[in-house]
């Protein structure tokens, strides 16, 4: 794992597999609140600090090599039978040790070129949503009709609780979430998001309509810091579920808001480049994406959303339509891993078999 979302993707899968008698080992590298989420889990956990000196390619290669060495030692020590995750290192160690590697991926290959070239290419299988384009590695793709976020926010897995939200904000009064991502990963090169000037304009529009809370991976300016919410990582989805609106430059949190039925505005230069978010925005109309050269259009859409009454109820209806068409990803992934390699053969022959499982 290398991101909080990677934990959430398998947070229900791991205990289900453990209950079936399988042994789970977690290998995680630090990002945002990931290590906090792993505390007290009943699994063997290895934490890897991969702080790079800089964002140069040389630094990235060095960190990956160190990670591969650490993973190789773990694989040898525990005689691992399968590796599942989002990191290219599982595919390389898998090749060396002849161990199946399953890459869990939600991004189109052109948006994550290094992961595609050095990960998808060497994986045993890359498990991706149907709407996700992983060309030219389609031969590795196991597709399913769902999203990563429905591994942990599907109604079968997640029930938002007002009593949790009440620790931070009044769930019965309007409030809005603003999120700032760090945008410092290798695939974020050249990607811009919400700067302080634009944040000020967003706050100006939101302030008369309700409470504003900010969560951020990056350091905030003095003007923005008073809005920051100190929150237990495990409580964030409850707070998001009752929010009236989410605005941010994080992909994952925009998708999470969407599948929870909280209208969202996503503002960054990934807009139009990720199939799963395009589908959430354009097919299911659960949110809106704007690139950083569309500031005025974004602010106009924000004003429109704020002016509508019963907005949240409308988005809950859209959410129901989406849920009706999507499978429970956690149930699907648990079955796929537990039944592997037969599961791969079944789905290659008949992709619609997934609807019998989840």
DARA-V590346 format. One record per pair of residues at least 6 apart in sequence whose ideal C-beta (glycine too) atoms are under 6 Angstrom apart, sorted by sequence separation. I is the first residue (numbers start at 1). J is the second residue. D is the distance in Angstrom with one decimal. If there is no record, write none. Layout:
# DARA-V590346
i-><I:I>
j-><J:J>
d-><D:D>
This chain:
# DARA-V590346
i-><1:18:28:53:120:128:165:169:206:258:280:281:347:38:52:83:94:109:134:257:290:336:346:126:183:281:290:162:203:14:28:91:183:254:52:83:90:246:254:50:128:130:214:288:120:126:214:215:125:126:127:130:212:103:121:213:246:26:120:123:125:240:71:75:82:83:84:86:129:245:246:247:249:271:24:25:26:27:28:29:30:241:243:249:103:120:240:271:29:68:72:105:48:67:71:75:101:240:255:258:269:332:335:101:102:103:104:105:264:265:266:267:269:68:100:108:102:108:109:196:332:332:1:2:95:327:331:3:4:46:91:258:2:4:258:4:7:88:176:328:88:91:267:327:91:286:4:285:176:284:174:175:182:174:175:176:177:178:179:180:181:182:265:180:284:106:263:27:202:263:25:261:194:261:193:261:168:177:175:176:181:176:177:178:179:181:174:164:168:171:179:114:165:194:164:165:179:112:193:161:165:192:160:191:6:160:2:9:205:209:201:192:149:153:149:153:150:149:60:147:9:11:9:133:132:8:131:132:12:131:129:131:111:111:108:108:106:156:157:154:150:151:150:151:146:145:146:145:146:32:144:37:36:33:142:144:125:5:13:12:16:20:13:13>
j-><7:24:34:59:126:134:171:175:212:264:286:287:353:45:59:90:101:116:141:264:297:343:353:134:191:289:298:171:212:24:38:101:193:264:63:94:101:257:266:63:141:143:227:301:134:140:228:229:140:141:142:145:227:119:137:229:262:43:137:140:142:257:89:93:100:101:102:104:147:263:264:265:267:289:43:44:45:46:47:48:49:260:262:268:123:140:260:291:50:89:93:126:70:89:93:97:123:262:277:280:291:354:357:124:125:126:127:128:287:288:289:290:292:92:124:132:127:133:134:221:357:358:28:29:122:354:358:31:32:74:119:286:31:33:287:34:37:118:206:358:119:122:298:358:123:318:37:318:210:318:209:210:217:210:211:212:213:214:215:216:217:218:302:218:322:148:305:71:247:315:78:315:249:316:249:319:231:243:243:244:249:245:246:247:248:250:244:235:239:242:250:186:238:267:238:239:253:187:268:238:242:269:238:269:86:241:87:104:302:306:299:292:255:259:256:260:259:259:186:276:148:152:151:275:275:152:275:276:157:276:276:279:273:274:274:275:276:328:330:328:326:329:329:330:326:326:327:327:329:217:332:233:233:233:347:354:344:252:330:330:334:338:333:334>
d-><5.5:5.5:5.8:5.3:4.7:5.7:4.2:5.1:5.3:5.8:5.2:5.2:6.0:5.7:4.5:4.0:3.3:3.6:5.4:4.0:5.8:4.5:5.3:5.8:5.4:5.1:4.0:4.8:6.0:5.0:6.0:4.7:5.5:4.8:5.4:5.7:4.5:3.9:4.1:4.9:5.7:4.7:4.2:5.2:5.6:4.6:5.0:6.0:5.7:5.6:4.7:4.9:5.2:5.6:5.8:4.2:5.5:5.3:4.0:5.5:4.9:5.8:5.3:5.8:5.0:4.8:4.6:5.5:5.8:5.5:4.2:4.6:5.5:3.8:4.5:4.7:4.5:4.8:5.7:4.5:5.6:4.8:5.2:4.2:4.4:5.6:5.9:4.8:4.4:4.7:5.5:5.4:5.7:5.0:5.2:5.8:5.1:5.9:6.0:4.4:5.5:5.8:4.8:5.1:5.3:4.4:5.5:4.9:3.7:5.2:4.5:5.2:5.6:5.9:4.4:5.9:5.8:4.5:4.8:5.3:5.6:4.2:4.2:4.9:5.5:5.8:3.9:4.9:5.5:5.9:5.3:3.8:5.6:5.5:4.9:5.0:4.9:4.7:4.9:4.0:3.8:3.9:5.4:3.9:4.5:5.5:5.9:5.6:5.9:5.7:5.9:5.1:4.0:3.0:4.1:5.4:5.7:4.7:5.3:4.1:5.6:5.1:5.9:5.4:4.4:4.7:5.8:5.9:5.7:4.9:5.7:4.8:4.9:4.3:2.8:3.5:6.0:4.9:5.9:5.9:5.2:4.8:4.8:5.2:3.1:4.0:4.8:5.3:5.8:4.2:4.8:5.8:5.3:5.5:4.3:5.4:4.9:4.7:4.3:5.5:5.1:5.4:5.0:4.6:5.2:3.5:5.8:5.8:5.5:5.2:5.9:4.5:4.9:5.1:5.2:5.9:5.9:4.7:5.8:5.5:5.1:5.4:4.9:5.7:5.0:4.3:4.4:5.9:5.3:5.6:5.2:4.6:4.8:5.7:6.0:5.2:5.4:5.6:5.9:4.9:5.8:4.2:4.7:4.3:4.5:5.9:4.8:5.7:4.3:5.3:5.5:5.3:5.1:4.1:5.7:5.4:6.0:4.6:5.6:4.2:4.6:5.9:5.2:5.0>
